[in-house]
Amino acid sequence: MIRTARLITIALVGLAAGTSPQQPERTFTSATCQVAFRHRADWVVGPDTSQAAGPCAFLIRPLAWDSLLLAADSVDLYTLGLRLVAEGFDAALAESPFERRNGAWVVLGRQGLESSATAIAGQNWQGVWGTATIGCYRLEGGYAGLCDAPTALVGTGTRSVMLEGGPQSEDVFARILATLELRP
């Protein structure tokens, strides 16, 4: 619970204060998907070519991803997935892991494990952010245990972005949220 509170604080501080980055950054822009964000320069953005990901789905990984994967017994602790959908925030909520329970936001993880979530807002979007407890797997398919993964759904009235991060991606995740632009 303390870790979740710390992560929420990191994300909110980055969103509210526009903290200056400590690392060199790059800006990713997709004119086709009408999205832009900043990320650490030692990370790369590429298309997500997994099952039916769509043209506006991206993976964000460290340049040294292969060696980090090897060091983590083939458990991907770093990759972030960003997927844009052509439906507004309210409609996308119904298909997301976020719910309102007793007047508060929660994010659901593996087998319905609940973690607290927080409402957030960006330049022209609203959203929800939390840390979901999910199952982590080795790339070969073996179960590796439970992981805490940052998760957010943000959107406008017509478009939304689902952002899911690996357990070791919190700083990059927070920076992407702090700089995310859904362009008209």
TORKOL-4160 file (C-alpha; in steps of 0.2 Angstrom, whole numbers, padded with zeros to 4 digits, m for minus):
184
<pt num="1" X="0000" Y="0000" Z="0000"/>
<pt num="2" X="0014" Y="0012" Z="0004"/>
<pt num="3" X="0022" Y="0008" Z="m0013"/>
<pt num="4" X="0005" Y="0012" Z="m0022"/>
<pt num="5" X="0004" Y="0029" Z="m0012"/>
<pt num="6" X="0022" Y="0033" Z="m0017"/>
<pt num="7" X="0018" Y="0030" Z="m0036"/>
<pt num="8" X="0002" Y="0040" Z="m0036"/>
<pt num="9" X="0012" Y="0054" Z="m0028"/>
<pt num="10" X="0025" Y="0053" Z="m0041"/>
<pt num="11" X="0013" Y="0053" Z="m0055"/>
<pt num="12" X="0003" Y="0067" Z="m0048"/>
<pt num="13" X="0018" Y="0078" Z="m0044"/>
<pt num="14" X="0024" Y="0075" Z="m0062"/>
<pt num="15" X="0007" Y="0080" Z="m0069"/>
<pt num="16" X="0004" Y="0095" Z="m0058"/>
<pt num="17" X="0021" Y="0102" Z="m0057"/>
<pt num="18" X="0028" Y="0098" Z="m0074"/>
<pt num="19" X="0044" Y="0092" Z="m0066"/>
<pt num="20" X="0059" Y="0095" Z="m0076"/>
<pt num="21" X="0067" Y="0079" Z="m0082"/>
<pt num="22" X="0083" Y="0073" Z="m0075"/>
<pt num="23" X="0087" Y="0062" Z="m0091"/>
<pt num="24" X="0088" Y="0068" Z="m0109"/>
<pt num="25" X="0071" Y="0066" Z="m0117"/>
<pt num="26" X="0064" Y="0063" Z="m0134"/>
<pt num="27" X="0047" Y="0067" Z="m0141"/>
<pt num="28" X="0036" Y="0054" Z="m0149"/>
<pt num="29" X="0023" Y="0061" Z="m0161"/>
<pt num="30" X="0011" Y="0051" Z="m0172"/>
<pt num="31" X="0002" Y="0062" Z="m0184"/>
<pt num="32" X="m0009" Y="0047" Z="m0190"/>
<pt num="33" X="m0015" Y="0043" Z="m0172"/>
<pt num="34" X="m0015" Y="0062" Z="m0166"/>
<pt num="35" X="m0004" Y="0058" Z="m0151"/>
<pt num="36" X="0012" Y="0065" Z="m0143"/>
<pt num="37" X="0022" Y="0062" Z="m0127"/>
<pt num="38" X="0039" Y="0064" Z="m0121"/>
<pt num="39" X="0050" Y="0049" Z="m0114"/>
<pt num="40" X="0068" Y="0046" Z="m0109"/>
<pt num="41" X="0080" Y="0046" Z="m0123"/>
<pt num="42" X="0087" Y="0029" Z="m0118"/>
<pt num="43" X="0069" Y="0021" Z="m0122"/>
<pt num="44" X="0062" Y="0018" Z="m0139"/>
<pt num="45" X="0044" Y="0018" Z="m0146"/>
<pt num="46" X="0039" Y="0006" Z="m0159"/>
<pt num="47" X="0023" Y="m0002" Z="m0166"/>
<pt num="48" X="0014" Y="m0015" Z="m0156"/>
<pt num="49" X="0013" Y="m0030" Z="m0168"/>
<pt num="50" X="0004" Y="m0042" Z="m0156"/>
<pt num="51" X="m0013" Y="m0049" Z="m0159"/>
<pt num="52" X="m0025" Y="m0036" Z="m0166"/>
<pt num="53" X="m0016" Y="m0022" Z="m0158"/>
<pt num="54" X="m0021" Y="m0010" Z="m0172"/>
<pt num="55" X="m0012" Y="0004" Z="m0180"/>
<pt num="56" X="m0012" Y="0016" Z="m0165"/>
<pt num="57" X="m0004" Y="0004" Z="m0152"/>
<pt num="58" X="0014" Y="0006" Z="m0147"/>
<pt num="59" X="0027" Y="m0002" Z="m0136"/>
<pt num="60" X="0039" Y="0009" Z="m0126"/>
<pt num="61" X="0055" Y="0000" Z="m0120"/>
<pt num="62" X="0072" Y="0003" Z="m0114"/>
<pt num="63" X="0086" Y="0002" Z="m0128"/>
<pt num="64" X="0094" Y="m0011" Z="m0117"/>
<pt num="65" X="0078" Y="m0021" Z="m0116"/>
<pt num="66" X="0086" Y="m0037" Z="m0122"/>
<pt num="67" X="0099" Y="m0037" Z="m0108"/>
<pt num="68" X="0087" Y="m0032" Z="m0095"/>
<pt num="69" X="0075" Y="m0046" Z="m0100"/>
<pt num="70" X="0090" Y="m0058" Z="m0099"/>
<pt num="71" X="0094" Y="m0052" Z="m0081"/>
<pt num="72" X="0076" Y="m0054" Z="m0076"/>
<pt num="73" X="0075" Y="m0072" Z="m0081"/>
<pt num="74" X="0065" Y="m0067" Z="m0096"/>
<pt num="75" X="0051" Y="m0058" Z="m0087"/>
<pt num="76" X="0048" Y="m0042" Z="m0095"/>
<pt num="77" X="0048" Y="m0029" Z="m0081"/>
<pt num="78" X="0050" Y="m0013" Z="m0092"/>
<pt num="79" X="0039" Y="m0013" Z="m0107"/>
<pt num="80" X="0024" Y="0000" Z="m0108"/>
<pt num="81" X="0010" Y="m0003" Z="m0119"/>
<pt num="82" X="0000" Y="0012" Z="m0126"/>
<pt num="83" X="m0016" Y="0009" Z="m0136"/>
<pt num="84" X="m0027" Y="0023" Z="m0143"/>
<pt num="85" X="m0045" Y="0019" Z="m0146"/>
<pt num="86" X="m0059" Y="0028" Z="m0155"/>
<pt num="87" X="m0071" Y="0030" Z="m0141"/>
<pt num="88" X="m0073" Y="0043" Z="m0127"/>
<pt num="89" X="m0067" Y="0041" Z="m0110"/>
<pt num="90" X="m0084" Y="0036" Z="m0102"/>
<pt num="91" X="m0086" Y="0022" Z="m0115"/>
<pt num="92" X="m0068" Y="0016" Z="m0113"/>
<pt num="93" X="m0071" Y="0014" Z="m0094"/>
<pt num="94" X="m0083" Y="0000" Z="m0097"/>
<pt num="95" X="m0069" Y="m0011" Z="m0105"/>
<pt num="96" X="m0055" Y="m0005" Z="m0093"/>
<pt num="97" X="m0049" Y="m0012" Z="m0077"/>
<pt num="98" X="m0056" Y="0003" Z="m0068"/>
<pt num="99" X="m0072" Y="0004" Z="m0058"/>
<pt num="100" X="m0080" Y="0016" Z="m0045"/>
<pt num="101" X="m0083" Y="0007" Z="m0029"/>
<pt num="102" X="m0091" Y="0016" Z="m0014"/>
<pt num="103" X="m0087" Y="0033" Z="m0021"/>
<pt num="104" X="m0069" Y="0029" Z="m0025"/>
<pt num="105" X="m0059" Y="0023" Z="m0040"/>
<pt num="106" X="m0051" Y="0006" Z="m0040"/>
<pt num="107" X="m0041" Y="m0004" Z="m0053"/>
<pt num="108" X="m0044" Y="m0022" Z="m0054"/>
<pt num="109" X="m0029" Y="m0034" Z="m0056"/>
<pt num="110" X="m0027" Y="m0053" Z="m0056"/>
<pt num="111" X="m0042" Y="m0062" Z="m0050"/>
<pt num="112" X="m0051" Y="m0046" Z="m0046"/>
<pt num="113" X="m0038" Y="m0040" Z="m0034"/>
<pt num="114" X="m0042" Y="m0022" Z="m0030"/>
<pt num="115" X="m0030" Y="m0007" Z="m0028"/>
<pt num="116" X="m0034" Y="0011" Z="m0026"/>
<pt num="117" X="m0034" Y="0022" Z="m0041"/>
<pt num="118" X="m0034" Y="0041" Z="m0043"/>
<pt num="119" X="m0043" Y="0053" Z="m0055"/>
<pt num="120" X="m0030" Y="0063" Z="m0065"/>
<pt num="121" X="m0031" Y="0076" Z="m0079"/>
<pt num="122" X="m0020" Y="0082" Z="m0092"/>
<pt num="123" X="m0019" Y="0096" Z="m0106"/>
<pt num="124" X="m0036" Y="0091" Z="m0114"/>
<pt num="125" X="m0040" Y="0075" Z="m0106"/>
<pt num="126" X="m0047" Y="0067" Z="m0090"/>
<pt num="127" X="m0042" Y="0050" Z="m0083"/>
<pt num="128" X="m0039" Y="0037" Z="m0070"/>
<pt num="129" X="m0022" Y="0030" Z="m0064"/>
<pt num="130" X="m0018" Y="0016" Z="m0052"/>
<pt num="131" X="m0006" Y="0001" Z="m0049"/>
<pt num="132" X="m0014" Y="m0016" Z="m0054"/>
<pt num="133" X="m0008" Y="m0032" Z="m0046"/>
<pt num="134" X="m0006" Y="m0043" Z="m0061"/>
<pt num="135" X="0002" Y="m0060" Z="m0065"/>
<pt num="136" X="0019" Y="m0059" Z="m0073"/>
<pt num="137" X="0025" Y="m0072" Z="m0085"/>
<pt num="138" X="0041" Y="m0077" Z="m0093"/>
<pt num="139" X="0042" Y="m0074" Z="m0112"/>
<pt num="140" X="0042" Y="m0093" Z="m0114"/>
<pt num="141" X="0025" Y="m0094" Z="m0104"/>
<pt num="142" X="0030" Y="m0099" Z="m0087"/>
<pt num="143" X="0022" Y="m0090" Z="m0072"/>
<pt num="144" X="0034" Y="m0079" Z="m0063"/>
<pt num="145" X="0023" Y="m0072" Z="m0049"/>
<pt num="146" X="0013" Y="m0057" Z="m0045"/>
<pt num="147" X="0019" Y="m0040" Z="m0051"/>
<pt num="148" X="0013" Y="m0022" Z="m0047"/>
<pt num="149" X="0010" Y="m0013" Z="m0064"/>
<pt num="150" X="0006" Y="0005" Z="m0067"/>
<pt num="151" X="m0010" Y="0007" Z="m0077"/>
<pt num="152" X="m0020" Y="0022" Z="m0083"/>
<pt num="153" X="m0035" Y="0026" Z="m0094"/>
<pt num="154" X="m0036" Y="0044" Z="m0101"/>
<pt num="155" X="m0047" Y="0051" Z="m0114"/>
<pt num="156" X="m0058" Y="0065" Z="m0121"/>
<pt num="157" X="m0076" Y="0064" Z="m0126"/>
<pt num="158" X="m0071" Y="0055" Z="m0143"/>
<pt num="159" X="m0054" Y="0046" Z="m0140"/>
<pt num="160" X="m0045" Y="0037" Z="m0126"/>
<pt num="161" X="m0028" Y="0030" Z="m0122"/>
<pt num="162" X="m0025" Y="0014" Z="m0112"/>
<pt num="163" X="m0007" Y="0014" Z="m0104"/>
<pt num="164" X="0000" Y="m0001" Z="m0096"/>
<pt num="165" X="0017" Y="m0002" Z="m0089"/>
<pt num="166" X="0029" Y="m0015" Z="m0082"/>
<pt num="167" X="0033" Y="m0016" Z="m0064"/>
<pt num="168" X="0050" Y="m0006" Z="m0067"/>
<pt num="169" X="0043" Y="0007" Z="m0078"/>
<pt num="170" X="0035" Y="0019" Z="m0066"/>
<pt num="171" X="0046" Y="0034" Z="m0069"/>
<pt num="172" X="0044" Y="0033" Z="m0088"/>
<pt num="173" X="0025" Y="0029" Z="m0086"/>
<pt num="174" X="0023" Y="0045" Z="m0075"/>
<pt num="175" X="0033" Y="0056" Z="m0088"/>
<pt num="176" X="0022" Y="0050" Z="m0102"/>
<pt num="177" X="0006" Y="0054" Z="m0093"/>
<pt num="178" X="0013" Y="0071" Z="m0088"/>
<pt num="179" X="0017" Y="0076" Z="m0106"/>
<pt num="180" X="0003" Y="0066" Z="m0115"/>
<pt num="181" X="m0006" Y="0076" Z="m0129"/>
<pt num="182" X="m0021" Y="0070" Z="m0138"/>
<pt num="183" X="m0021" Y="0081" Z="m0153"/>
<pt num="184" X="m0037" Y="0087" Z="m0162"/>
